[in-house]
Amino acid sequence: MKAQPLSERVRFLWTDLQKAMAEPLTLESATMLMGINVELGRMHQETDRYIRANRGEIAKLQQMAVIDETALWAEIEELNWADGFNYKAISKRLAKDPDKRKRLRDFAARAVSILAAAGAEVDFGSDDTRSDILYHIVGLGREEFMKTLLIPEKALPARNRAKYGSREGYQESFAYCFQA
């Protein structure tokens, strides 16, 4: 019998765990919980063995991710968003290289998600303003992104209050650069 992929096993365990916890504790549900605990222990051991066996390859992949991120930030900065916030001109340039446009769009979206999570408590007044500001920050580059990420509770409201169209505020949405 072929072993289930880990993701399926986790899904089944999660479903069983939800069932067991939704009802009053009985001998049956306690037995189910103990079985789940044993299976999670096995999964942990399998995962640990795999990580140890592939430590070198994992380290290489992590290094490649850092290199990729550095290269992607460099590409974002080469778009010169801060030089006039001209999303139409940038979009036109990116239209010549659809792969680059997709790669940068996906990277910018991930960076915006990170900022959004960091500034989840900040009130922007609207989701549209929130999106525009977060994309604007990503368009300004890695340094601005990192500064904002360190103190989102101060940096994000300051952008929201600053003059629209200024570097300190925001302009349109850097996301428009990735439209086809």
C-alpha positions as CSV (number, residue, x, y, z in Angstrom):
1,M,0.0,0.0,0.0
2,K,1.4,3.4,-1.0
3,A,1.8,6.0,1.7
4,Q,-0.3,9.1,1.6
5,P,1.4,12.4,0.7
6,L,2.1,14.4,3.8
7,S,-0.4,17.2,2.9
8,E,-3.2,14.6,2.7
9,R,-2.3,13.0,6.0
10,V,-2.2,16.5,7.7
11,R,-5.6,17.3,6.2
12,F,-7.1,14.0,7.5
13,L,-5.5,14.5,10.9
14,W,-6.9,18.0,11.1
15,T,-10.4,16.8,10.2
16,D,-10.2,14.1,12.9
17,L,-8.9,16.6,15.4
18,Q,-11.8,19.0,14.7
19,K,-14.3,16.1,15.1
20,A,-12.7,14.9,18.4
21,M,-12.7,18.4,19.9
22,A,-16.2,19.3,18.8
23,E,-17.9,16.7,21.0
24,P,-17.7,16.1,24.7
25,L,-14.7,14.0,25.7
26,T,-15.4,10.3,25.5
27,L,-13.2,7.2,25.5
28,E,-13.6,7.1,21.7
29,S,-12.6,10.8,21.2
30,A,-9.7,10.4,23.8
31,T,-8.4,7.4,21.9
32,M,-8.7,9.4,18.6
33,L,-6.7,12.3,20.1
34,M,-4.0,9.9,21.4
35,G,-3.8,8.3,17.9
36,I,-3.5,11.8,16.3
37,N,-0.7,12.6,18.8
38,V,1.2,9.5,17.8
39,E,0.8,10.1,14.1
40,L,2.0,13.8,14.5
41,G,5.0,12.4,16.3
42,R,5.7,10.1,13.3
43,M,5.3,13.0,10.9
44,H,7.6,15.1,13.0
45,Q,10.3,12.3,12.8
46,E,9.8,11.9,9.1
47,T,10.1,15.7,8.5
48,D,13.2,15.9,10.8
49,R,14.9,13.0,8.9
50,Y,14.2,14.6,5.6
51,I,15.5,17.9,6.6
52,R,18.7,16.4,8.0
53,A,19.2,14.3,4.9
54,N,18.7,17.3,2.6
55,R,20.3,20.0,4.8
56,G,22.9,21.0,2.1
57,E,20.3,21.3,-0.6
58,I,17.9,23.3,1.7
59,A,20.8,25.7,2.5
60,K,21.4,26.2,-1.3
61,L,17.8,26.8,-1.9
62,Q,17.6,29.4,0.9
63,Q,20.7,31.1,-0.5
64,M,19.1,31.2,-3.9
65,A,15.9,32.7,-2.4
66,V,18.0,35.5,-0.9
67,I,19.8,36.1,-4.2
68,D,16.5,36.1,-6.0
69,E,14.9,38.5,-3.6
70,T,17.9,40.8,-3.9
71,A,17.7,40.6,-7.7
72,L,14.0,41.3,-7.6
73,W,14.3,44.3,-5.4
74,A,17.0,45.6,-7.9
75,E,14.6,45.1,-10.7
76,I,11.8,46.9,-8.8
77,E,14.2,49.8,-8.1
78,E,15.2,49.9,-11.8
79,L,11.6,50.8,-12.7
80,N,12.2,54.2,-11.1
81,W,8.7,54.5,-9.6
82,A,9.9,57.4,-7.4
83,D,10.9,59.4,-10.5
84,G,7.4,60.7,-11.4
85,F,5.2,57.7,-10.4
86,N,4.5,57.2,-14.1
87,Y,2.7,53.8,-14.1
88,K,1.7,54.1,-17.8
89,A,5.4,54.5,-18.9
90,I,6.5,51.6,-16.6
91,S,3.6,49.4,-17.8
92,K,4.6,50.1,-21.4
93,R,8.2,49.1,-20.7
94,L,7.1,45.9,-18.9
95,A,4.8,45.0,-21.7
96,K,7.9,44.3,-23.8
97,D,8.9,41.5,-21.3
98,P,5.7,39.7,-20.0
99,D,7.8,37.2,-18.0
100,K,9.5,40.1,-16.1
101,R,6.1,41.8,-15.6
102,K,4.7,38.6,-14.1
103,R,7.7,38.0,-11.9
104,L,7.8,41.5,-10.6
105,R,4.0,41.6,-10.1
106,D,4.1,38.4,-8.1
107,F,7.0,39.6,-6.0
108,A,5.4,43.0,-5.4
109,A,2.2,41.2,-4.3
110,R,4.1,39.1,-1.8
111,A,5.9,42.2,-0.4
112,V,2.5,44.0,-0.1
113,S,1.1,41.0,1.8
114,I,4.0,41.2,4.2
115,L,3.4,45.0,4.8
116,A,-0.3,44.4,5.1
117,A,0.2,41.8,7.8
118,A,2.6,44.1,9.6
119,G,0.2,47.1,9.5
120,A,-3.0,45.1,10.0
121,E,-4.1,47.4,12.8
122,V,-3.5,50.7,10.8
123,D,-6.7,52.4,9.7
124,F,-6.4,53.7,6.1
125,G,-10.0,54.8,5.7
126,S,-10.5,52.4,2.7
127,D,-9.1,49.2,1.2
128,D,-8.3,51.1,-2.0
129,T,-6.1,53.6,-0.1
130,R,-4.5,50.8,1.9
131,S,-3.6,49.0,-1.3
132,D,-2.3,52.2,-3.0
133,I,-0.1,53.1,-0.1
134,L,1.3,49.6,0.3
135,Y,2.1,49.2,-3.4
136,H,3.6,52.7,-3.4
137,I,6.0,51.7,-0.7
138,V,7.1,48.6,-2.5
139,G,7.6,50.7,-5.7
140,L,10.0,52.9,-3.8
141,G,12.2,49.9,-3.2
142,R,13.7,47.7,-0.6
143,E,15.0,50.4,1.7
144,E,11.7,52.1,2.1
145,F,10.0,48.7,2.4
146,M,12.3,47.7,5.3
147,K,11.9,51.1,7.1
148,T,8.1,50.7,6.9
149,L,8.2,47.1,8.0
150,L,10.2,48.0,11.1
151,I,7.7,50.6,12.4
152,P,4.4,50.1,10.4
153,E,2.3,51.7,13.2
154,K,4.2,55.0,12.6
155,A,5.2,54.8,8.9
156,L,1.9,53.9,7.4
157,P,-0.3,56.5,9.1
158,A,2.3,59.2,8.2
159,R,2.0,58.2,4.5
160,N,-1.8,58.3,4.7
161,R,-1.7,61.8,6.1
162,A,1.0,63.1,3.7
163,K,0.2,65.0,0.5
164,Y,-1.2,62.8,-2.2
165,G,1.2,62.6,-5.1
166,S,4.3,63.2,-3.0
167,R,7.1,60.7,-2.3
168,E,6.2,61.0,1.4
169,G,2.5,60.2,0.7
170,Y,1.5,58.0,-2.2
171,Q,0.5,58.3,-5.8
172,E,-2.0,56.1,-7.7
173,S,-0.8,52.5,-7.3
174,F,2.4,50.9,-8.2
175,A,0.3,47.9,-9.0
176,Y,-1.0,49.6,-12.2
177,C,2.5,49.1,-13.6
178,F,1.8,45.4,-14.0
179,Q,-1.4,45.7,-16.0
180,A,-1.2,44.4,-19.5
